[in-house]
């Protein structure tokens, strides 16, 4: 009887298990949206929204996998209900296809998976539309014939960083977040009637001929009479604006550069002469001393035992004394603080390295957000990266399955930054800096296109300094500081501040104030204990080229022929393709000259065409004086298309945009 | 205990050169591993910085130390094992050993054990040097056991073959030269033969190989890499490069995959196991094939060597009466 009962139980259990698995598989649905309807902004953490519907109670883990990056979140959905989870992830995780899966508690395999492919508007103009009916956008821009992609949106709080333009109807409220997006480089288009109700704060009217345009930070607000007018009305408004500088390899991404800065800020302590001394002592003990003792004992054959025993003892001594053992877990961070129109933002990447399998729980104050940051797998590094379990927007667990490293990104409002004011003395722009921040600045200066001006020393908190903007030093901010100050440890300086400079370039463009901080504290809780992680920092406050007015403007590539490749960082950009459109920002009331320094980094023979704003077509443009009436528009924009001479294409290294400049008399 | 092994163990440290050699061995290994530490740290710094690069220091040093031990075995063992039997013959003591109650197999295994024991002792002497990667981290115990097992097998193979050569040689010089020639052939000539095989197999390298490169299977370096790197992992192979990287890349190519820049791996060839991304194998592990070859050759070499040291038949002792 008992046997039959046991058998029946086994059969029932065996039958029940597959039924449950099958039911689970068919009763769960997942839906996911990445960024803005799949479009992502490479310069910011990307929101991923996952909705789970389940007929039965579901408790388990939501897994996001891309390459070796694994991000998990604990989820629970009531029976017959649905829940939406929003996770912020590093933009580098979206370099490849993302697999989203649901793993029930106690199981290892996903019961439901979904694959999503993020999209990047690399060679198109992305236009969001909100609250506008009957809008008829053209399919291509008139200038450069760049494809236009329309993305209807219903919420301006998620992922609008991916957009080049946002067209809003009269009923949409212009929030502070929206203005902040404009100040960061966005372009907001709205009807002339609605714009009157918007407080544009520091916005300035720059052009009243082709509709009213307000400059706001690095972006602009454009007022159009009738949003629903036919194509022709958009031809002046919509232009290729995306800086193609960001189209580059994963190494150049801001997060990876900050990761590098953080990791390099901790000096490698493994190489020490103590190791060699220890080994020399060991060799002396094992060979001569051991020999003498055994010889006296007349038992040389005991060396078979004494030598291995001494070896094991020495290993234990090394392990205990710590000659070779690094700290079990080490934390570091590097931060970028970006000043903006109204509020500054801090972006930091925290790196943890361990020597064995373990996990660390990180949390930050609620005003900051914590998210899984970039890892090196996108770079083809074979170093093991920890899995990240997201607990909340300010809590995250790094799960190391072996010795390796883990990363977390921190984003939120920055503390007070130095205050800037711009004056001109004898035609030379001077940026005055009042260090109202709590940090000592070890170096500071101004980046003006390819040129960097550096103040002679540092700036203590409360002190006032100034930077004279000139075109004396060409290069990246970190390199020029290193040259001017001549007291920096070049290798470490390059790895830490060179990486931070590259990260900043991706965020603020070509004109900005910068300052380096040696030790920037970040308050975190690690495994429940409050700790202060110290690391290098960089402050960047964007400026505009025309604000500085030093008589020189370097261009940005805003469009290129289909299938072109743009690469490089800092002032150096190289391209491969048939043609590129470069944009110069110049003053509207000066005589402009175009210079092409062909000697510079292999700048080859090129032909140039300028966009004739009156004729609405490209016309031949020569080096030398520029006809401002034809080629410079009302807000100081000059578009130049460069082509190789003859029927050739640009090959990599053959064209360097730093060789082309627009100059004018600034009075200095 | 095998009496031959016991006698060899007693005599091992009586020579004058034994102790200076031990000191040089420890210092030499220490210096090389320290240089590896410097190289690995610099390589780590150049990538994503010192802290992240630290994770690749342990694997780099471990792979380097494995290679160092392999070279140690290749350089020392043939010289020792090759003189073991022919040396007795030259000293005219082999007959004395042969007429003892020891079987030929005992004589051969005793000599082999003595040579391997000394190599093991030398490895034990440099334990503090070899333990460095373990203390630094990034090395799994499974990798260490895999490496020690394969190194032991390689040492036994080289020892057994050298003793076979020793047993059939008439002079020490011939035996030593023959042993080193065979060992160097195994280590350095097999890759060249494999390149030739691949050249034919792949239509002058125009398409990827689709069958096994049989000539590379006996190669000790590839066997060692396979034993340590099995199962093939996509991450955690020691960052930008280690002394095992060429071997790992060969093993990936053997599986029809590659981690080289620009060459992706099909999603269905990646398996996740315990959070690690592994390559789904399409062929038997190379170290198993190599191990089987080694075991076969070891058995054959011991058998053949034993025949050469077989106690002479009584007829050989017959003294012909002459007038």
Interface residues (C-beta under 8 A of the other chain):
Chain A: X68 X70 X256 X259 X260 X261 X262 X263 X264 X265 X266 X267 X268 X270 X271 X275 X276 X278 X279 X280 X282 X283 X284 X286 X287 X288 X291 X294 X300 X301 X303 X304 X307 X308 X311 X312 X314 X315 X318 X319 X324 X325 X326 X330 X332 X351 X353 X354 X355 X356 X376 X377 X379 X380 X381 X382 X383 X384 X385 X387 X399 X401 X402 X403 X404 X405 X491 X495
Chain B: X9 X10 X12 X13 X14 X19 X20 X22 X23 X26 X27 X30 X31 X34 X37 X38 X41 X44 X45 X47 X48 X49 X50 X51 X52 X53 X54 X55 X56 X57 X58 X117 X121 X124 X125 X126 X127 X128 X129 X131 X132 X135 X136 X137 X138 X139 X140 X234 X235 X236 X237 X238 X239 X240 X259 X261 X274 X275 X276 X277
